[in-house]
């Protein structure tokens, strides 16, 4: 399996929460889905593989690469085999984790309720910060789900994430391991070294006019100007469409009434519970007896959260005192709603019986707010409508533009259809590019090989569309000597300095007598001898790359290293000094979190290997 995906489990624990709410709305965007992704796909560890699973794995692969390389990373530019293997690995990981989670009972009423809470609290399904059933249904239906089917899929993700998290929470590090790590990083070195300062040497070089002219003539390719391009463009602003938006006569009244209805249902109470699972007992009566004993403890005055920690059989909430966060009618069973009716703050319910469990509930918090003023709500509703509809109108024009481009229309034809003005830019090179809009897609297209003169190209940005067309390409040309004389001088000096540093280094390494070596050093202002005592690995006294070589070498050795800025170091490593015990004790706590992160990474790699080792892949009709 590819090393680049070995860290699947080492990322932040919340990554599946992001996927939980975001994946279904992006997975259809990947070009990997098209051939070989239909029909019956077989199974992995007994879990059926559906088209939805492949789509989710595909989107997960895309997002994982984007989390590493940035949001602009284009997954579809990767080699087809590499893409397919990435998706297959995601599929295997998801299904193996799901199978393990299912076998351990992580897919239950609790995880389903947790999933519903995440859905209700997601901004994707809200209007004015309140969950909207219509928005939810429209969103999931548009992506091929029923409302219940979406909850089923997302419940699987929740259970898998719960199982993954339980595997990846080991953070125990012994004091001996901490000390070993601290000793490694806190040791210091005593150094004697000679430094050849590259910039000082370069500044001391004087080039004659004939040398400069000869270098210019012999290296003309270095002194060509950059290619320059200009373009014409049309801008469509979303704000320009606002005046065209019409508000339906009954829109504000209906929407405001819906807001009031939603608001009345949004008064929140926070609850905790203690749960007993019937399956854990020989009979319903035994389970009921257990919850009654707990009820008696509460009646006697025992603190609810402590009883929950000791007796609750809900593994998700028992360690946090049974906290279920805020009650939502759409999430919790109706029996909870009935039991909570008329309960005041800190009051405890009677025993609540569900099909598989018994519960005792407690109201831990009540939150009531006044609704927003009608004028404010209606203003927000109008603004939202204008925002949505103006964007839709701009999209209509964009669709027409794309059709015109496919028909080989010019930018002038498009401007006439849109009744828009054509603007033009100065000539830009890749270095001097300074267009008003900084979006990289504009620059990338302008200087791409696909950009041909006179061919329009549409770019959709957040609040606007740019239709651009290259109108001039100025090819590179040799710049005259007078205009680039300073650049010629700099390049020639740099070339001479590189060679001079090499020669000086070789001469110094050949001189064995220390007095002769010192006389040689004293001849040049840019060559110095210095000694450092107690230099640590991350000291600012020397460049990082130099210290890395030092601490990768042995005591008593002599090394010659070039820094990234061209300085040359000839270093005699006198000795390494381990930190004393008192110093270790003072800084030991600083290494605790660092060592835990190192351990977590190692654990993740081990778990990841185990996941793939356990995979029983039986994919019969998947072209990956």
Secondary structure, 3 states (H helix, E strand, C coil): CCHHHCCCCCCCCCHHHHHHHHHHHCHHHCCCCCCCCCCCCCEECCEECCHHHHHHHHHHHHHHHHHHHCCCCCHHHCCHHHHHHHHHHHHHHHHHHHHHHHHCCCCCHHHHHHHHHHHHHCHHHEECCEECHHHHHHHHHHCCCCHHHHHHHHHHHHHHHHHHHHHCCCCCCCHHHHHHHHHHHHCEEEEEEEEECHHHHHHHCCCCHHHHHHHHHHCHHHHECCCEEEEEEEEEEHHHHHHHCCCCCCHHHHHHHHHHHHHHCCCEEEEEEEEEEHHHCCCHHHHHHHHHHHHHHHHCCCCHHHHHHHHCCCCCCHHHCCEEEECCCCCCCHHHHHHHCCCCCCCECCCEECCCEEEEEEEEEEECCCCCCHHHHHHHHHHHHHHHHHHHHHHHHHHHHHHHHHCCCCHHHHHHHHCCCCEECCCECCCCCCCCCCCHHHHHHHCCCCCCCCCCEEEECCCEEEEEEEEEEECCCECCHHHHHHHHHHHHHHHHHHHHHHHHHHHHHHCCCHHHHHHHHHCCCCEEEEEEEEEECCCCCCCHHHHHHHHCCCCCCEEEEECCCCCEEEEEEEEEECCCHHHHHHHHHHHHHHHHHHHHHHHHHHHHHHHHHHCCEECCCCCC
